[in-house]
Amino acid sequence: MKKTAALFLAFAMIFLLTACGGEAAPAPNPGGNNTTTTTTTTTPPTENNQPDPTPNPSPVVCEDCDKEICECEPGEMTIEAHDGNLFNEKDKAVPLGEWAFYWDKNFTSGEYEPFYVRIIRVSRDSAEIQAAMDAYSGIMDFTLTDEQAKDIEFGLLEYEVYYAPDYTTPSHGISLPRVSWSALPTETSGFRNADGVAFIGVGSVYGLNITPSNTRFKPGDTVTEKGLFTILKNYDESEYVFRISWYDGEIVAEKARQLYFTAS
C-alpha cells in the first residue's frame, strides 16, 4: 500500500480578480475552436444569446471620473486571447505566456463582461524565491520541516490580470475578490515522490499580494501578482499544470469554474 504524507501549511486561495466587490458568475460557453482569437466585440450574454467569443477591449481613460459609472470615450486597442471555455481540463491547458479570457458577472453593469488572465513565468530559483519570501509582509510562515524539505520545495508563480478598457467600472475603481490557484500533476490525481509516497497539500498556492489590497484599478490596467507554491522536487514544469478557479456569485453551490495553464 502506498503511503501518504500530509503537508500542514495553511496555504490560502488568494487571488484578486473581478470588479465592484462581486463574486464571479457562471461563464457561458461561446464555443469556437481551440485557437487564439483577436478581440473584436463585447456582447453580454442573455438567456438565449451567448456572448461573442472575441470581446473588444477599447481603451478608456477614467481619470477624475466622479460618476457612479465612468462614461469615458473609447479608443482603439486589441489583444489576442484564448477562449477560456476551451481550456477547462488538465489536458487542455493555455500555453505559458498566452492570454485567456472568461466571462464574469459585472455587478455594476449587471451584465457579463470579459476578464483576461495569463501566467507569465514560473520559477524554481531558490535565491529568487527566498527574496520573495523576505519581501512578504503578511502572517504566513513559509517554513518546511527538515523531513518535508527532503521531498518538497517552493516555486514562484507570476501572473497578470487585464481588464478590457471598456469594462464597466464605478468611480472608485475596480476592486478584486478572491480566486484560487493550485498546481496539479498532469498524469495522476496527486503528487508522489520517487518512492511512490503521495503528498496531501502539495501544489497549494499562496498569494504574495505584492499589490496592496486597497489598490483600485482602471479599465485597461494590467495587474501583476505573484504566488508561492509547494512542489515535489522530482517534478519538473512539464509534469504539472496550474488551475485557476472561482465560484458562482449567484448560486453558491455551483461548481467552481476552472481554467488550466501550462507551467512550461
C-alpha positions as CSV (number, residue, x, y, z in Angstrom):
1,M,0.0,0.0,0.0
2,K,1.3,3.4,-0.9
3,K,2.0,5.8,1.9
4,T,0.5,9.3,2.2
5,A,2.2,12.3,3.7
6,A,0.4,15.5,4.6
7,L,1.8,19.0,4.3
8,F,0.5,21.1,7.1
9,L,0.8,24.5,5.7
10,A,-2.1,26.9,5.8
11,F,-1.9,28.0,2.2
12,A,-4.8,30.2,1.2
13,M,-6.5,30.7,-2.1
14,I,-5.9,34.4,-2.5
15,F,-6.0,35.9,-6.0
16,L,-7.6,39.3,-6.8
17,L,-9.8,39.3,-9.9
18,T,-13.1,41.0,-10.7
19,A,-14.9,44.3,-10.2
20,C,-17.1,46.1,-7.8
21,G,-16.8,43.6,-4.9
22,G,-18.9,41.0,-6.7
23,E,-18.2,37.3,-7.0
24,A,-17.8,35.6,-10.3
25,A,-20.8,34.2,-12.1
26,P,-21.0,31.2,-14.4
27,A,-19.3,31.7,-17.7
28,P,-21.4,30.9,-20.7
29,N,-19.7,28.7,-23.4
30,P,-19.5,30.6,-26.6
31,G,-18.0,27.6,-28.4
32,G,-15.4,28.1,-31.2
33,N,-12.1,26.5,-31.9
34,N,-9.1,26.0,-29.7
35,T,-7.2,28.8,-31.2
36,T,-6.0,32.3,-30.4
37,T,-8.5,35.0,-31.3
38,T,-8.1,38.7,-31.8
39,T,-10.7,40.6,-29.8
40,T,-13.4,42.5,-31.7
41,T,-16.7,43.0,-29.9
42,T,-18.2,42.8,-26.5
43,T,-21.6,41.2,-26.4
44,P,-23.0,40.3,-22.9
45,P,-25.0,37.0,-22.9
46,T,-28.7,36.8,-22.4
47,E,-30.8,33.8,-21.7
48,N,-31.0,32.8,-25.3
49,N,-27.9,34.5,-26.6
50,Q,-24.3,33.5,-25.8
51,P,-21.6,36.1,-25.9
52,D,-19.3,36.7,-28.9
53,P,-16.1,34.7,-28.0
54,T,-13.9,37.7,-29.1
55,P,-14.7,40.7,-26.8
56,N,-13.3,44.1,-27.8
57,P,-11.1,45.9,-25.2
58,S,-11.4,49.6,-26.4
59,P,-9.1,51.9,-24.3
60,V,-11.0,54.1,-21.8
61,V,-9.4,56.7,-19.5
62,C,-11.5,57.3,-16.4
63,E,-9.3,59.7,-14.6
64,D,-11.1,62.1,-12.3
65,C,-14.4,60.4,-13.1
66,D,-16.8,61.2,-10.2
67,K,-19.8,59.4,-11.7
68,E,-21.1,56.1,-10.4
69,I,-20.3,54.6,-13.7
70,C,-17.4,56.0,-15.8
71,E,-18.6,57.3,-19.1
72,C,-15.4,57.9,-21.0
73,E,-14.6,57.9,-24.6
74,P,-13.3,54.6,-26.0
75,G,-10.1,54.4,-28.2
76,E,-8.7,51.6,-30.2
77,M,-6.9,48.6,-28.9
78,T,-6.8,44.8,-29.4
79,I,-5.1,41.9,-27.7
80,E,-5.1,38.2,-28.6
81,A,-6.7,35.8,-26.1
82,H,-7.9,32.2,-26.0
83,D,-11.5,31.4,-25.2
84,G,-11.2,30.1,-21.6
85,N,-14.2,27.7,-22.1
86,L,-11.9,25.5,-24.2
87,F,-9.2,25.1,-21.5
88,N,-11.1,23.7,-18.6
89,E,-9.4,20.3,-18.4
90,K,-5.8,19.4,-17.4
91,D,-5.0,18.1,-20.9
92,K,-6.3,21.3,-22.4
93,A,-4.1,24.0,-20.8
94,V,-3.4,27.5,-22.0
95,P,0.3,27.8,-23.0
96,L,2.6,29.8,-20.7
97,G,2.6,33.5,-21.6
98,E,-0.6,33.5,-23.5
99,W,-3.8,35.2,-22.5
100,A,-7.2,33.6,-21.9
101,F,-10.5,35.3,-21.3
102,Y,-13.5,34.3,-19.4
103,W,-17.0,35.9,-18.9
104,D,-17.7,37.3,-15.4
105,K,-20.8,38.9,-14.0
106,N,-20.1,42.6,-13.6
107,F,-22.3,43.8,-10.7
108,T,-22.0,47.5,-11.8
109,S,-23.5,46.9,-15.3
110,G,-25.4,43.8,-14.3
111,E,-24.1,42.1,-17.4
112,Y,-21.4,39.5,-18.3
113,E,-18.1,41.1,-19.3
114,P,-14.7,39.5,-20.1
115,F,-11.6,39.5,-18.0
116,Y,-8.2,38.3,-19.1
117,V,-5.5,36.3,-17.3
118,R,-2.2,34.7,-18.1
119,I,0.8,33.1,-16.4
120,I,4.0,34.9,-17.5
121,R,6.6,33.0,-15.5
122,V,7.3,30.0,-13.3
123,S,10.5,29.9,-11.2
124,R,12.2,27.3,-9.1
125,D,15.2,29.5,-8.4
126,S,16.0,29.3,-4.7
127,A,17.5,32.8,-4.4
128,E,14.6,34.5,-6.2
129,I,12.1,32.5,-4.1
130,Q,13.8,33.4,-0.8
131,A,13.8,37.1,-1.9
132,A,10.0,36.8,-2.5
133,M,9.6,35.3,1.0
134,D,11.7,38.0,2.6
135,A,9.6,40.7,0.9
136,Y,6.3,39.2,2.0
137,S,4.8,41.2,4.9
138,G,1.8,39.0,5.8
139,I,1.1,36.5,8.5
140,M,2.2,33.3,6.8
141,D,5.2,31.3,8.0
142,F,6.7,29.7,4.9
143,T,8.7,27.1,6.7
144,L,9.3,23.4,5.8
145,T,10.4,20.9,8.4
146,D,13.6,19.0,7.8
147,E,11.5,15.9,6.9
148,Q,9.3,17.8,4.5
149,A,12.3,19.5,2.8
150,K,13.7,16.1,1.7
151,D,11.0,16.0,-0.9
152,I,9.3,19.4,-1.1
153,E,10.5,22.8,-2.2
154,F,8.8,26.1,-3.1
155,G,8.1,27.6,-6.5
156,L,7.2,31.0,-7.7
157,L,4.2,31.8,-10.0
158,E,4.0,35.2,-11.7
159,Y,0.8,36.1,-13.5
160,E,-1.2,39.0,-14.9
161,V,-4.8,40.1,-15.0
162,Y,-6.1,42.5,-17.6
163,Y,-9.4,44.3,-17.7
164,A,-10.8,45.5,-21.1
165,P,-10.6,49.3,-21.3
166,D,-14.4,49.4,-21.8
167,Y,-15.0,47.3,-18.7
168,T,-17.9,49.0,-16.8
169,T,-16.4,50.5,-13.6
170,P,-17.7,52.5,-10.7
171,S,-15.9,55.8,-9.8
172,H,-13.9,54.2,-7.0
173,G,-12.3,51.8,-9.5
174,I,-12.1,48.0,-9.8
175,S,-11.8,46.0,-6.7
176,L,-10.8,42.4,-6.8
177,P,-12.3,39.4,-5.0
178,R,-10.5,36.1,-4.2
179,V,-9.9,33.4,-6.7
180,S,-7.9,30.2,-6.1
181,W,-4.7,29.0,-7.9
182,S,-3.3,25.5,-7.5
183,A,-0.7,23.2,-9.2
184,L,-1.8,19.7,-10.3
185,P,0.2,16.8,-11.7
186,T,-0.7,16.1,-15.4
187,E,-0.7,12.3,-15.2
188,T,-2.1,11.5,-11.8
189,S,-4.6,12.7,-9.3
190,G,-2.0,13.7,-6.7
191,F,1.8,14.4,-6.3
192,R,4.0,11.4,-5.4
193,N,7.7,11.3,-4.7
194,A,10.2,8.9,-6.3
195,D,9.3,6.3,-3.7
196,G,5.6,6.5,-4.6
197,V,4.5,8.3,-1.4
198,A,1.6,10.6,-2.0
199,F,1.6,14.1,-0.5
200,I,-1.5,16.0,0.6
201,G,-1.3,19.8,0.3
202,V,1.5,20.0,-2.3
203,G,0.6,22.3,-5.1
204,S,-1.2,24.8,-2.9
205,V,-0.5,28.4,-4.0
206,Y,-0.4,31.4,-1.6
207,G,-0.8,34.9,-3.0
208,L,2.2,37.1,-2.0
209,N,-0.1,40.2,-2.5
210,I,2.6,42.4,-4.0
211,T,-0.2,44.9,-4.8
212,P,-1.8,46.4,-1.6
213,S,-5.4,45.1,-1.1
214,N,-6.9,48.6,-1.1
215,T,-5.5,49.4,-4.6
216,R,-8.1,50.2,-7.2
217,F,-7.6,49.8,-10.9
218,K,-9.0,51.5,-14.0
219,P,-10.2,49.7,-17.2
220,G,-7.2,49.0,-19.4
221,D,-4.9,48.4,-16.4
222,T,-2.7,45.2,-16.3
223,V,-2.2,43.9,-12.7
224,T,0.9,41.8,-12.0
225,E,0.9,39.4,-9.0
226,K,3.0,36.6,-7.6
227,G,2.1,33.4,-5.8
228,L,4.3,31.0,-3.8
229,F,3.5,27.3,-4.2
230,T,4.8,24.0,-3.0
231,I,6.0,21.3,-5.4
232,L,7.8,17.9,-5.1
233,K,11.5,18.1,-6.1
234,N,11.1,15.1,-8.6
235,Y,8.5,17.1,-10.7
236,D,9.6,19.4,-13.4
237,E,7.5,22.1,-15.1
238,S,6.4,19.7,-17.9
239,E,4.8,17.4,-15.3
240,Y,2.3,19.7,-13.8
241,V,-0.2,22.4,-14.7
242,F,-1.8,25.3,-12.9
243,R,-5.5,25.7,-12.3
244,I,-7.4,28.9,-11.5
245,S,-10.9,28.5,-10.2
246,W,-13.6,30.7,-8.7
247,Y,-17.2,30.2,-7.5
248,D,-20.5,31.4,-8.9
249,G,-21.5,34.5,-7.1
250,E,-25.3,34.0,-7.5
251,I,-25.6,30.2,-7.0
252,V,-23.0,29.5,-4.3
253,A,-23.4,25.7,-4.6
254,E,-22.5,25.9,-8.3
255,K,-19.3,24.0,-9.1
256,A,-16.3,26.3,-9.3
257,R,-15.3,27.5,-12.7
258,Q,-11.8,26.5,-13.7
259,L,-9.2,27.2,-16.3
260,Y,-5.8,25.5,-16.8
261,F,-2.4,26.8,-17.7
262,T,0.8,25.1,-18.6
263,A,3.8,25.6,-16.2
264,S,6.4,25.5,-19.1
